Amino acid sequence: MLLIKNIGLLATPQGNTVRCGAAQGEIKEYRNASVLVDDRGMIAAIAENGELPEGSDNAEVLDVGGALVTPGLVDAHTHLVFGGWRAHEVPLKIAGASYLDILNAGGGILNTLVNTRKMTEDELFDRSLGFLDEEFNFGVTTVEVKSGYGLNKEAELKQLRVIRRLNDGAKQDVVSTFLGAHAIPDEFKGRADDYIDYLIDEVLPTVCEEKLADFCDVFTESSVFNVEQSRKLLLAAQKMGLPSKIHADEIDPLGGSELAGEIGAVSAEHLIATKDSGIEAMARSKTVACLLPQTSLYLGKPFARARDMITAGVPVAIATDFNPGSCPSLNLQLSMNLGYLRYRLYPEEILTAVTLNAACAIGMGEKVGSAEIGKQADFVIWNTDELPMLFYRMGSNQAKTIIKKGKIYEAH
């Protein structure tokens, strides 16, 4: 057993389901606290006011010296299994080329596709494991990873098998999302409907049979997939047992957020250009708005309407969107900073956005995302004793020690 003691402040949301509206900013604060972790890596007891939990007499002791402790961070949106980089596209963007201009010229996702298809499963695994180790150092103990850089059956299954291997080989829990509908490959150029049928008929059945994914996602956007095509794919995936996610309203408000509400998607992601009707639809269905502020920063785009979403009752999560084109950053702490400075959210709302709401967005709310008895002992011990400092300071890794399922790792 492990006793974590002398916690100056243990700050955590509570519950197994999403927190929305005013409740997103309601967190439990334990002062002068201690936590007892059992031999399975689960939280057995929490005490405060200088008391120690019953049964902790013979436990290994970790004295955190009055530091702030929170649940382990959850990154609910990444694309970290890929080949190559796209640094050469930055000068094109500086010269005025848009995301869709680069994509339509064979760059963007299609460039990464070529490099990903070339790599072996082992090569992708080793590279991706390195990314996860880097992100773990920032305090991220649970990660969602999407496919979508293969865009044919063989390469998509290769990516998904890598993601499953990562769940066994990485320190984090890793959740897998099938994003075969990330772009239209050259083999189906001009035939988006046929590509959707190909995914439904040829790829999804194997994905489900081999249990390679936990969710199905689609990029609903101009020059990619329209609402009707997205609905067809996601409903087919739901019938096969895969809950829905949607890349929606990143560039144009085509109706992806409205579709998310209509079909009860677990999350809608990006949402830079979301209209009032999309916010209302997500609020009705309690679809998590998974917002990606570093992508707005990197692309020079507006920031999503996070405050309006919370006011309307939409549960908000914040993630990195780590990928080689529009957000080559694994630092979820920077997303937290931007949530404070650009979304204008309060520290308590952001903490919920990167813990419990993020966990619920990837189907992990019953296991992680809050510090409560019976949940996994996933914690970050911070180089501060107060919550606002996490969102105020920029450019430094404030994680000091990370605990995953009761195992202690020092940040470096």
N, C-alpha and C positions, 0 to 999 in steps of 0.2 A: 504494500500500500504506500501511497505518497501523500504527505501532508504539505500543502502549500500554505505558508503562514506569513503573518506580518504584511498582509495586503492593505495598503493605505486606502484604496478604493477599488472595489469590484463593481464594475458598471456593466449591466446586461439588460437587453430586452427579455421578455418572458413569454412563454407559450410555444406551441408547435405550429401555429398558423400565422398567416400574414397579419401585420399591424398596419392600419391605414388611418387616414385622417389624423385627428389629434393624438390617437393612440400610437402613431409612429414615433412620437417624441416622448413617450412614457417609458422610462427605463427604471429598473430596480438598482439602487445603490447600496452596497454593503460597505460599511466603514470599519476599518481595523478588522479585516475579515480573514478567514481561513477556509480552505477547501480540502476535503478528504477525498482521495481518488482510490478506488478499489483495484484489485489485481487484474481486472478485465479492462482497465483504462476508462472506467465510467465514474461519474461524479456520485459519491456516496453520501456526502453531507456538506453543508455550508453553514458556517457560524460567523458571527460578527461581534463587535464591541469587545475585542480582545479575547473572546472565548475560543476554545478549541473543540472541534467536534468529538463526540463520544466515539471511542474505539480507535483513536489516533495515537495511542501510547507507543506502539511499536512500529509506526510508519516511518519510512524514509522522510526526511524533512528538507524542504526547500524554503528558505527564508528569503523573501523578495524585498526586504528592506523598506517597506512603506510605499512601494511602487503602485502605479495604476495597473490593473489587470482587466482585460476584456475577454469575451469569447474569441476563439480563433476567427480570423477573417475568412470570408467566403467570396471567391471570385466567380460570379455566375455567368460570365460570357467571355470565352477565349477561343482562339483559333490556333493553338500552339503546335499542332502537328503539321509541318509544312517543310518544303525544300526551298533553298535559296533565300535571297533577300530582294528588296526592291528599292534600294537606295538611289538607283539611277533615275527613278521617277520623280524624285524631289525637285530637281531643276525644271522638269516639265511643269510641275505644279506651280513653281515660282513664276514661270513664264506665262501662266494663265490657263493651262489645261485643267479641265475638271476631272473628277473621278470617272464620270461616264465617258468623257473623251478618251481617257487612257484605256478604259475597258474596251471601248468600241474599236480601238486601234490594235487590239491584241495584247495589251498590257494588263496591269491589275491582276485580278484573280486568275486570268488565263495565263499570265506569265508564271505565276506561282504553280499553276497546274502542271506545266511542263517540268518544272524542277521537282515537284513532288512525285510525279509519275516515275521519274528517273531513279529515285532513291529506293533502296530496299527497306523492308519492314524493320530490320535491325538497325539500319542507319537512322531511320526516322525515330525509332524508339530511343536510341542513345541521345540524339539531339534534343528530343522533347523532354527526356528525363532531366537534362541539364537546365532547360527552361523552368521546369517545375521546382528544381532545387533553388534556383535564383528567386523564384516567387515565394517559396517557403520562407526564405530569409527575411522577407518583408512582413511575415506574420500570416500568410495565407495558408490555411490548413485544409481547405476544401475547394475544389476547382471543377468547373464545367469546361469541357473541351468539345469543339465541333469538328466534324469532317468538312468536306466541301472544297477541297483542293485536288480531288481526284476526278470527279465528274464522269466516271464510267464505273461499271460494276467492280472490276478488279481493283482499281485504285481507291475507290471509296471504301471497299471492304478492308483494304490494306490499312487505311487510316484508322478505321474503326477498331481493327484488331490491335493496332498500336495503342489506342486509347484504353482499351480493356487491359492490355499489359501494364500500362502506366498505373492503373488502379491497384495492381498487385505490387508493382516495383517502386512506386514513389512513396514519399512520406505522407502525402495528402490522400484523402478520399478524392477520386476522380469520377465525375459523371459524364456520360457520353451522349452526344446529340448528333443525329444524322442530318447533315445539311447538304445532301446531294443536289438540292435545288439552290445552289449558291450563285450560279451563273449558267449560261448556255454554252456548252462546249462546241468547238468547231465542227465536230461530227454532226451536230444538230443545228447548225447556224441557220436562223430563219425558221426553225421548226420547234418553237418552244412547247407547243401542245404535244408534239410527238415525244419530246424529251420528258415531259411530265408523265406521259403514259409509260415510257421506258422505265422510269424510276418506280412507278407503281407496280408494273407487271414483272420487271426483271430484277430490281435491286431490293426493294423493300421486303419482299418475302424472305430473302436470304438473311437480311439484317435482322428480321424478327425471329427467324428460325434459329439463328446462331446467338441470339440475345446480345447483339453487339451495340445496341443503343437504348437509351432510356427515354429519348424524346425525338421528335421529327421537327425540323425547322425549315423555313423557306425564305428567300430574299425577295420580298414583294416590293418591286421598285421599277421605275422607268427603264426600258431596255433590258429588263430581266424577266420577272414573272408578274403577271397582272393578278388582280384579286380573284378572278374566276379560276385561273390555273392554280393559285395558291390554295384556294378552298378545296379544289378537287384532290390535291395531294394530301393536305392535312387531314381531311375527312377519311381518305383511304387509309392513312397511317393510323388514325384513331381506331378504325375498325380492326386493324391488326394489333392493337394494344399499345400504340405509341402516343402519348399525350403531345399536344401541339405547342410549339414556339413559333414566333414570327419576327423576322427582321422587317420592321415597318417604319415608314415615314422618315427614313434616314435623309432622303434628298427631296422627294416629292410626296405630298399627302395623297396617295392613290386610294386609300381606304383600308390599309393594312391593319391599323389599330381598331377600326370598326369591325373588321373581320375577326380580329382577336376576341373582341367581346361577343360577337355572334356565335362563334364556335366554342367558346369557353377555353381559349388558350391559357396555358399556365403562365406564360409571359409574352410580352411584346417588347422588342428590343430596339434601341437607338432612339426613335421617337423625336427626332430633332424638329420635324415639320408638322407634328400632330395638331389637328384642328380640335375645336371644342367637341365635335361629335365623336371623335376618337376617344377623348378623355372620358366622356360620358359613357361610352360603350365599355371601356375598361373598368370603370367604377362599378358598373352594374354586375359585371362578371367576376370582379375582384382579381382580374388579370394583373400580374405584377408588371409594372413598368420598369424594365431593366435599362437604366440610363448609363451612357458611356461618355462622360465628359472629356476624357483625353482625346477621343476621336474628334469631337468638336474643336478642341484646341489644335490638334495636329493638322486638321483640314481647313482651319480658319472658318468654321461654320458656326451658326448660332448654337446656343445651348438649349437643351430641352426645357420644357416648361414644368420643372419639377415642383415648384411651389403651387402652381395651379392644379397639378395632379394630386398632390397631397390634400389640398383644400377640397377637391372634388371627391375624395375618398378612394383614390387609386393607391394601392400599396407600391411604394417606390424602392427599388434596389439600385445600387451603383456598382459598376464592374469596370474592368480594364478595356476589354475588346482587343487584347493582345493579338496582333497579326502583322504580317510583313509589309502591308501597304498603308493602312490608315491609322495604325496605332502600334508602333514597335516598342511598347512599354509594358513591362511586367509589374510595375510599381503601383499596386492598388492604393497605397498611401497617397499618391499624387491625385488619384481620382477622388479620394476623400477631401483633399485640399480644395479641389475644384468644386466639389459639392458645397463646400463652405463659401467659397469666394464668388462662384459664378451661378450656382443654383440658389444661393442664399438660404441654405438649409441650416438648421441649428445642430450643434454637436450630437444631441441625443437622436435626432432624426437620421443623421448620417450613420451613426453607430448601428441603428436598426437596419439601415439600407445595406450595410456591408456584412451583416451577421444574419439575423433571423429572416428578414425579407429575402435576402439573397439565397439563403438556404431553402426557403419555401419555393423560390423560383426554379430550383433544380431538384425538387422532390426530396429534400433532406431535412425538412423542418422538424421532424420527430427525432432526429439523431444529433444535429448540430445547430449552431446559430444562437444559442443562449446558454448561460451557465445555470443549470438546474439539475436537481437530483434525477438520475436515470439517463441523462444525456452523456455523450462522449466528453471526456476531459480534454477538450481542445481550448487552449488559452494562449493569449499573448501577454507577456510581461513587458511593460513599456518603460522607456527611459524618461519617465515623467510621473508625477503623482496626481495630475489633474486631466480630466477628459478634454477640455478645449484645446490643449496643447497639441493633440494629435492632428487637428485640422488647421491649426494656426501655422505651425512650422512647415517649411517646404525645403526639399532638396536633401534632407538627411533621413536615413532609415532610423526611425524611433523605436523599432522592435529590439528588445534586449534579449529575451528568452522566449522560445516557442515551445509549447507543450502540446503534443499530439497523442491522443489516447493514453495519456499519463506518462508518455516518454518525454524527457527533457532534452531540448536542443538549444545551444547557444547561437544567437545570430552572429554573423560575421560580415 
